[in-house]
Amino acid sequence: MKQLRHVRFMHSIYLANPQGTSGIDMEENSSELGLQHLQELSFLCFASCTKEVLSCLTNLKKLKIGSFAGLGFLSLYVAGKIKAFDRRGHVAKLCIVFLPLLMASLVGVSRVDDYWHHWQDVFAGGLIGLFVATFCNLQFFPAPFHTEGWGPYAYFRSVEEVRSSRQHVQPANGGSEVARPDVQLNQQSHTTTSPFEDVNNENTKAPRMGKNFLDDHGKNWNPQQLQLDAILHYATSRVIPQQNIDEIRISFDILKNRTPCNFLVFGLGHDSQMWASFNSRGNTLFLEEDPKWVESILKDAPFLHAETVKYRTMLSEADELVEHYHKEPDCSTKKSFLRGNHGCKLALDRLPDEVYNKEWDVIMIDAPRGYFAEAPGRMAAIYSAAVMARNRKGKGATHVFLHDVDRKVEKIYAELFLCRKYLVKGVARIWHFEIPPPSNVGNNFC
């Protein structure tokens, strides 16, 4: 910049008195000398400006962007992988997270201490590097403090696609594809009961299990036939239920004692035949958000009773819906109703009439999807299950099972509506709540 100021100063001298000539000589030679001096000044100015620009570009190398960008990205990656921000107070995890940042800082300090760079350059480069690291990390991973920050977005999408993809039934020995036969039993001579209930039970009529199957074959499924089909399906299929054996056993113990009962399941998947067989003499209804997925499952299991549900919520609105619940009168416990409740966004107001007309003894919440921002989330399902339990008029408590409680939203809404005091048992990623009838609860959900 000093050279540029010098050029401007020389330019003013040249214009005022080029080569120190007199006034008469200047008038005579102004056209020739002025042009010559202007050319010289232009060349000098171009050379000086070019040198200044190259100097600025060289100074950019002094900004230690690479160290902070690379090691900053590593720090964010490690923070998500080891779940450093899970609110459990692990100081050792924080030390591991800050170690890459400490190394980047030492690199910057060494550059200043060795008189290679100015501290302003290192400081500015550090800020830019951390910004680049954060931007790149959020392109592939959730935030490190998110419950799913340990895995990339692509992984969760692939897991959901695997769950939603159709799986052909194959024998365990890897042979050719086997079509599951329709096990036809003589209903006049084979009137059996569920292995979980008393043989002398008067209710021996099989429930309505699916419109498509009834229309095509004109007959009801026998409970034993349903159980045999489920056994055959899981014995010859490589697809396993979404829950592990310990999680399944919690709900199995309840269904074993309550069947036949009204069993409402949020979600339809590869474990649906298992749930239906556990309650083979009762009424099991599955609620699913994806119509194509419902059609795909019912092709292999037409005896399942499934309905499509439309949700009004998104996972990104979870925090806003908590405030909406506290402010909206239609969401309060005094007006806790679902059918036609358009004012409360958490209320499932457009469910099939069967859901509103029945009192559900057992409710399983394993849907809808809740692992990305645009997904419906399970906020409305949890709230609606709590309302159904509160509005129960019959005797006995309502058993509610909530899966994926390792995620933040499910845990917050469970504590808000299903209540910790009603939590009976929890194993792995599932919680079991036993909500008493409304006469034994207060004006609030919890």
C-alpha positions as CSV (number, residue, x, y, z in Angstrom):
1,M,0.0,0.0,0.0
2,K,3.0,2.3,0.6
3,Q,4.0,1.8,-3.0
4,L,0.5,2.7,-4.2
5,R,0.6,5.9,-2.2
6,H,4.0,6.7,-3.7
7,V,2.6,6.1,-7.2
8,R,-0.3,8.5,-6.6
9,F,2.2,11.1,-5.3
10,M,4.4,10.8,-8.3
11,H,1.4,11.0,-10.6
12,S,0.4,14.3,-9.2
13,I,4.0,15.7,-9.7
14,Y,4.1,14.5,-13.3
15,L,0.8,16.1,-14.1
16,A,1.8,19.3,-12.5
17,N,5.3,19.7,-14.0
18,P,6.4,16.7,-16.1
19,Q,10.3,16.5,-16.2
20,G,10.5,19.9,-14.5
21,T,9.9,21.9,-17.8
22,S,8.7,25.5,-17.9
23,G,5.2,26.5,-18.6
24,I,5.8,27.2,-22.3
25,D,7.7,24.0,-22.9
26,M,5.0,22.1,-21.0
27,E,2.3,23.5,-23.3
28,E,4.3,22.5,-26.4
29,N,5.3,19.0,-25.2
30,S,2.2,18.2,-23.1
31,S,0.7,15.9,-25.6
32,E,3.9,13.9,-26.1
33,L,5.3,13.8,-22.6
34,G,1.9,13.4,-20.9
35,L,1.1,10.2,-22.9
36,Q,4.6,8.8,-22.2
37,H,4.3,9.5,-18.4
38,L,0.8,8.1,-18.2
39,Q,2.1,4.8,-19.8
40,E,4.9,4.6,-17.3
41,L,2.6,5.3,-14.4
42,S,0.1,2.7,-15.6
43,F,2.8,0.0,-15.9
44,L,4.1,1.0,-12.4
45,C,0.6,0.9,-10.9
46,F,-0.2,-2.6,-12.5
47,A,3.1,-4.0,-11.2
48,S,2.5,-2.6,-7.7
49,C,-1.2,-3.9,-7.5
50,T,-0.2,-7.3,-8.7
51,K,2.5,-7.5,-6.1
52,E,-0.1,-6.5,-3.4
53,V,-2.6,-9.2,-4.5
54,L,0.0,-11.9,-4.6
55,S,1.1,-10.8,-1.1
56,C,-2.5,-11.2,0.1
57,L,-2.8,-14.6,-1.4
58,T,0.5,-15.6,0.3
59,N,-0.8,-14.4,3.6
60,L,-3.7,-16.7,3.3
61,K,-1.3,-19.6,3.7
62,K,-0.4,-18.2,7.1
63,L,-4.0,-18.9,8.3
64,K,-3.8,-22.3,10.0
65,I,-7.1,-23.5,8.5
66,G,-6.1,-27.0,7.8
67,S,-5.1,-28.0,11.3
68,F,-8.3,-26.7,12.9
69,A,-10.6,-28.0,10.1
70,G,-9.2,-31.5,10.1
71,L,-8.7,-32.0,13.8
72,G,-12.0,-30.0,14.5
73,F,-13.9,-32.5,12.4
74,L,-12.2,-35.4,14.2
75,S,-13.3,-33.9,17.5
76,L,-16.9,-33.6,16.4
77,Y,-16.8,-37.1,15.0
78,V,-15.4,-38.6,18.2
79,A,-17.9,-36.7,20.3
80,G,-20.8,-38.3,18.4
81,K,-19.3,-41.7,18.4
82,I,-18.7,-42.0,22.2
83,K,-21.9,-40.0,23.0
84,A,-19.9,-37.4,25.0
85,F,-23.0,-35.2,25.5
86,D,-25.4,-37.8,26.9
87,R,-25.8,-35.9,30.2
88,R,-24.2,-38.6,32.3
89,G,-21.2,-36.6,33.4
90,H,-18.4,-38.6,31.9
91,V,-15.4,-36.2,32.2
92,A,-13.1,-38.7,30.5
93,K,-15.2,-38.5,27.3
94,L,-14.8,-34.7,27.2
95,C,-11.0,-35.0,27.6
96,I,-11.0,-37.3,24.5
97,V,-13.1,-34.8,22.6
98,F,-10.8,-31.8,23.4
99,L,-7.6,-33.7,22.7
100,P,-7.7,-33.1,18.8
101,L,-8.6,-29.4,19.5
102,L,-5.6,-29.2,21.9
103,M,-3.3,-30.6,19.2
104,A,-4.6,-28.0,16.7
105,S,-4.0,-25.2,19.2
106,L,-0.4,-26.4,19.9
107,V,0.3,-26.3,16.1
108,G,-0.9,-22.7,16.0
109,V,1.0,-21.7,19.1
110,S,4.2,-23.2,17.7
111,R,3.8,-21.2,14.5
112,V,3.6,-18.0,16.4
113,D,6.4,-18.9,18.8
114,D,8.7,-19.7,16.0
115,Y,7.9,-16.3,14.3
116,W,6.4,-18.0,11.3
117,H,3.0,-16.3,11.5
118,H,1.3,-13.5,13.3
119,W,-1.1,-14.5,16.1
120,Q,-3.9,-12.7,14.3
121,D,-3.5,-15.0,11.3
122,V,-3.6,-18.1,13.4
123,F,-6.6,-16.9,15.4
124,A,-8.6,-16.1,12.2
125,G,-7.5,-19.4,10.6
126,G,-8.7,-21.3,13.7
127,L,-12.2,-19.7,13.5
128,I,-12.5,-20.4,9.8
129,G,-11.3,-24.0,10.3
130,L,-13.7,-24.7,13.1
131,F,-16.6,-23.3,10.9
132,V,-15.6,-25.6,8.0
133,A,-15.3,-28.6,10.3
134,T,-18.8,-28.0,11.8
135,F,-20.3,-27.4,8.4
136,C,-18.8,-30.6,7.0
137,N,-19.8,-32.7,10.0
138,L,-23.4,-31.6,9.9
139,Q,-23.6,-32.6,6.3
140,F,-23.1,-36.3,7.2
141,F,-23.9,-36.6,10.9
142,P,-26.5,-35.3,13.3
143,A,-25.3,-32.9,15.9
144,P,-23.0,-34.5,18.5
145,F,-25.4,-33.8,21.3
146,H,-28.2,-35.6,19.5
147,T,-29.1,-39.1,20.6
148,E,-28.4,-40.4,17.1
149,G,-25.2,-38.3,16.7
150,W,-23.1,-41.5,16.7
151,G,-24.2,-42.6,13.2
152,P,-24.4,-40.9,9.7
153,Y,-27.7,-40.0,8.1
154,A,-27.0,-42.6,5.4
155,Y,-26.9,-45.4,8.0
156,F,-30.3,-44.6,9.5
157,R,-31.9,-44.3,6.0
158,S,-30.5,-47.7,5.0
159,V,-31.8,-49.2,8.3
160,E,-35.3,-47.8,7.6
161,E,-35.1,-49.0,4.0
162,V,-34.2,-52.5,5.1
163,R,-37.1,-52.5,7.5
164,S,-39.5,-51.2,4.8
165,S,-38.3,-53.5,2.0
166,R,-40.1,-56.6,1.1
167,Q,-38.4,-59.8,2.1
168,H,-39.2,-63.1,0.3
169,V,-39.8,-66.1,2.4
170,Q,-36.9,-68.5,2.1
171,P,-36.1,-71.8,3.8
172,A,-33.4,-71.9,6.4
173,N,-31.2,-74.2,4.4
174,G,-30.9,-71.7,1.6
175,G,-33.0,-73.6,-0.9
176,S,-35.5,-72.2,-3.4
177,E,-38.3,-69.9,-2.4
178,V,-41.2,-71.5,-0.5
179,A,-44.7,-70.2,-0.7
180,R,-46.4,-70.5,2.7
181,P,-49.4,-72.8,2.3
182,D,-52.9,-71.8,3.6
183,V,-53.4,-74.3,6.4
184,Q,-57.1,-75.1,6.2
185,L,-58.7,-76.6,9.2
186,N,-62.1,-78.0,9.6
187,Q,-63.8,-75.4,11.8
188,Q,-66.6,-77.9,12.8
189,S,-64.2,-80.4,14.3
190,H,-61.2,-78.1,15.2
191,T,-62.5,-75.4,17.5
192,T,-59.4,-74.7,19.6
193,T,-58.3,-72.1,22.0
194,S,-55.2,-70.0,22.5
195,P,-52.5,-71.9,24.5
196,F,-52.4,-68.9,26.8
197,E,-56.1,-69.0,27.9
198,D,-58.4,-71.3,29.7
199,V,-59.8,-74.1,27.5
200,N,-63.3,-73.7,29.0
201,N,-63.5,-70.1,27.8
202,E,-66.9,-69.5,26.3
203,N,-65.7,-67.1,23.6
204,T,-64.6,-69.6,20.9
205,K,-65.3,-67.5,17.8
206,A,-62.3,-66.3,15.9
207,P,-62.0,-62.5,15.5
208,R,-62.2,-60.5,12.4
209,M,-58.6,-60.5,11.1
210,G,-58.6,-58.9,7.7
211,K,-61.1,-57.8,5.1
212,N,-59.1,-58.8,2.1
213,F,-58.7,-62.4,3.3
214,L,-62.4,-62.7,4.3
215,D,-63.6,-61.4,0.9
216,D,-61.4,-63.8,-1.1
217,H,-62.0,-67.0,0.9
218,G,-65.3,-66.3,2.7
219,K,-64.2,-67.7,6.0
220,N,-62.6,-66.8,9.3
221,W,-59.1,-67.8,10.4
222,N,-59.0,-70.2,13.3
223,P,-56.7,-69.1,16.2
224,Q,-54.6,-72.2,15.9
225,Q,-54.3,-71.6,12.2
226,L,-53.0,-68.1,12.9
227,Q,-50.4,-69.4,15.3
228,L,-49.2,-72.2,12.9
229,D,-48.9,-69.7,10.1
230,A,-46.7,-67.4,12.3
231,I,-44.5,-70.3,13.3
232,L,-44.1,-71.4,9.7
233,H,-43.3,-67.8,8.7
234,Y,-40.5,-67.2,11.3
235,A,-39.1,-70.8,10.8
236,T,-38.6,-70.3,7.1
237,S,-37.7,-66.6,6.9
238,R,-34.4,-64.9,7.4
239,V,-36.2,-61.8,8.6
240,I,-36.2,-61.3,12.4
241,P,-38.5,-59.1,14.5
242,Q,-37.3,-55.6,15.2
243,Q,-37.2,-56.1,19.0
244,N,-34.8,-58.5,20.7
245,I,-35.9,-61.4,22.9
246,D,-35.7,-59.5,26.2
247,E,-37.9,-56.7,24.8
248,I,-40.4,-59.1,23.4
249,R,-40.7,-61.1,26.6
250,I,-42.0,-58.0,28.5
251,S,-45.0,-57.6,26.3
252,F,-45.4,-61.4,25.9
253,D,-45.9,-61.9,29.6
254,I,-48.7,-59.3,29.7
255,L,-50.4,-60.6,26.6
256,K,-50.2,-64.2,28.0
257,N,-52.2,-63.1,31.0
258,R,-54.6,-60.7,29.3
259,T,-55.5,-62.5,26.1
260,P,-58.1,-62.4,24.6
261,C,-57.9,-58.6,24.7
262,N,-57.9,-55.5,22.6
263,F,-54.4,-54.9,21.4
264,L,-53.5,-51.7,19.5
265,V,-50.1,-51.5,17.8
266,F,-48.7,-48.4,16.3
267,G,-46.6,-49.8,13.4
268,L,-46.7,-52.7,10.9
269,G,-43.7,-54.8,10.2
270,H,-42.0,-58.1,10.2
271,D,-43.0,-58.7,13.8
272,S,-46.7,-58.1,13.2
273,Q,-47.5,-61.8,12.8
274,M,-45.9,-62.5,16.1
275,W,-48.0,-59.9,17.9
276,A,-51.2,-61.2,16.2
277,S,-50.4,-64.8,17.2
278,F,-49.8,-63.8,20.9
279,N,-53.4,-62.4,20.9
280,S,-54.9,-64.8,18.4
281,R,-58.3,-64.9,20.1
282,G,-58.4,-61.2,20.7
283,N,-58.7,-58.1,18.5
284,T,-55.3,-56.8,17.3
285,L,-55.2,-53.7,15.2
286,F,-52.1,-52.2,13.5
287,L,-51.8,-48.5,12.6
288,E,-49.3,-47.7,9.9
289,E,-48.4,-44.4,8.1
290,D,-47.3,-45.8,4.8
291,P,-50.1,-47.2,2.5
292,K,-47.6,-48.9,0.2
293,W,-46.0,-50.7,3.2
294,V,-49.4,-51.8,4.4
295,E,-50.2,-53.3,1.0
296,S,-46.8,-55.0,0.9
297,I,-47.2,-56.6,4.3
298,L,-50.8,-57.7,3.7
299,K,-49.8,-59.5,0.5
300,D,-47.8,-62.0,2.7
301,A,-50.1,-61.8,5.7
302,P,-53.6,-61.0,4.6
303,F,-55.1,-62.1,7.9
304,L,-53.6,-59.1,9.7
305,H,-55.9,-56.2,10.5
306,A,-54.1,-53.0,9.5
307,E,-55.3,-49.4,8.9
308,T,-53.5,-46.4,7.4
309,V,-53.0,-43.3,9.6
310,K,-52.0,-39.7,8.6
311,Y,-50.0,-37.7,11.2
312,R,-50.0,-33.9,11.5
313,T,-46.7,-33.6,13.2
314,M,-43.0,-33.7,12.3
315,L,-40.1,-34.6,14.5
316,S,-38.5,-31.1,14.1
317,E,-41.6,-29.7,15.9
318,A,-41.1,-31.7,19.0
319,D,-40.1,-28.8,21.2
320,E,-42.7,-26.5,19.8
321,L,-45.4,-29.1,20.4
322,V,-44.5,-29.3,24.1
323,E,-45.3,-25.5,24.4
324,H,-48.4,-26.0,22.3
325,Y,-49.6,-28.6,24.8
326,H,-49.2,-26.2,27.7
327,K,-51.0,-23.4,25.9
328,E,-53.7,-25.1,23.9
329,P,-56.9,-25.7,26.0
330,D,-58.0,-28.7,23.9
331,C,-54.8,-30.5,24.9
332,S,-55.4,-30.2,28.6
333,T,-56.4,-33.1,30.7
334,K,-59.8,-31.7,31.4
335,K,-60.6,-31.9,27.6
336,S,-58.6,-35.0,26.8
337,F,-60.3,-36.4,23.7
338,L,-59.2,-37.5,20.3
339,R,-62.1,-37.8,17.9
340,G,-62.6,-34.4,16.2
341,N,-60.0,-32.7,18.3
342,H,-58.6,-30.4,15.6
343,G,-57.3,-27.8,18.0
344,C,-54.7,-30.0,19.7
345,K,-51.9,-31.0,17.2
346,L,-50.9,-33.9,19.4
347,A,-54.3,-35.5,19.2
348,L,-54.8,-38.2,16.4
349,D,-58.2,-36.9,15.3
350,R,-58.6,-38.9,12.1
351,L,-58.2,-42.5,13.2
352,P,-60.7,-45.2,12.2
353,D,-63.8,-45.4,14.2
354,E,-62.8,-48.7,15.6
355,V,-60.0,-47.1,17.5
356,Y,-62.3,-44.6,19.2
357,N,-65.1,-47.1,19.9
358,K,-63.0,-49.7,21.7
359,E,-61.2,-49.6,24.9
360,W,-57.7,-50.9,24.4
361,D,-56.2,-53.1,27.1
362,V,-52.7,-53.1,25.6
363,I,-51.0,-50.5,23.4
364,M,-47.7,-50.9,21.7
365,I,-46.0,-47.8,20.3
366,D,-43.3,-48.8,17.8
367,A,-44.2,-46.2,15.1
368,P,-44.3,-43.9,13.2
369,R,-40.7,-43.1,12.1
370,G,-38.8,-40.8,14.3
371,Y,-35.2,-40.7,13.3
372,F,-35.0,-37.7,10.9
373,A,-36.4,-34.2,11.0
374,E,-39.2,-34.6,8.4
375,A,-40.5,-37.8,10.0
376,P,-43.8,-37.7,11.9
377,G,-42.2,-38.7,15.2
378,R,-44.0,-40.5,18.0
379,M,-45.2,-37.4,19.9
380,A,-48.8,-37.7,18.8
381,A,-48.9,-41.5,19.3
382,I,-47.6,-41.2,22.9
383,Y,-50.1,-38.4,23.7
384,S,-53.0,-40.3,22.1
385,A,-52.1,-43.5,24.0
386,A,-52.1,-41.5,27.3
387,V,-55.6,-40.0,26.4
388,M,-57.0,-43.5,25.6
389,A,-55.7,-44.8,28.9
390,R,-57.2,-41.9,30.8
391,N,-60.6,-42.2,29.1
392,R,-60.9,-45.9,29.9
393,K,-64.2,-46.8,31.6
394,G,-63.7,-50.5,32.1
395,K,-61.9,-52.1,35.0
396,G,-58.2,-52.7,35.1
397,A,-55.2,-50.7,34.0
398,T,-54.0,-50.0,30.5
399,H,-50.6,-51.4,29.6
400,V,-48.6,-49.2,27.3
401,F,-45.3,-50.3,25.7
402,L,-43.0,-47.7,24.2
403,H,-40.1,-48.8,22.0
404,D,-36.9,-46.8,21.2
405,V,-36.8,-44.9,24.5
406,D,-33.0,-44.4,23.9
407,R,-34.0,-41.5,21.7
408,K,-34.5,-38.0,23.2
409,V,-38.0,-37.3,22.0
410,E,-39.5,-40.6,23.0
411,K,-38.0,-40.2,26.5
412,I,-39.2,-36.7,27.0
413,Y,-42.8,-37.3,25.8
414,A,-43.0,-40.6,27.9
415,E,-42.1,-38.7,31.0
416,L,-44.6,-35.9,30.1
417,F,-47.6,-38.0,29.3
418,L,-47.1,-41.7,30.3
419,C,-45.4,-40.7,33.6
420,R,-42.4,-42.1,35.4
421,K,-44.6,-43.2,38.4
422,Y,-46.5,-45.6,36.1
423,L,-43.3,-47.1,34.7
424,V,-43.3,-50.8,35.7
425,K,-40.3,-52.2,33.9
426,G,-37.8,-51.3,31.3
427,V,-35.4,-53.5,29.3
428,A,-33.0,-52.3,26.7
429,R,-35.0,-49.9,24.5
430,I,-38.5,-50.6,25.7
431,W,-40.5,-49.2,28.7
432,H,-43.7,-50.8,30.1
433,F,-46.2,-48.4,31.7
434,E,-49.3,-49.5,33.6
435,I,-51.7,-46.6,33.6
436,P,-54.6,-46.8,36.1
437,P,-58.2,-45.9,35.3
438,P,-59.1,-42.2,35.4
439,S,-60.6,-42.5,38.9
440,N,-57.2,-43.0,40.3
441,V,-55.4,-40.2,38.5
442,G,-55.3,-36.5,39.0
443,N,-56.0,-33.5,36.8
444,N,-52.6,-33.8,35.1
445,F,-51.2,-36.6,33.1
446,C,-48.3,-36.9,35.6
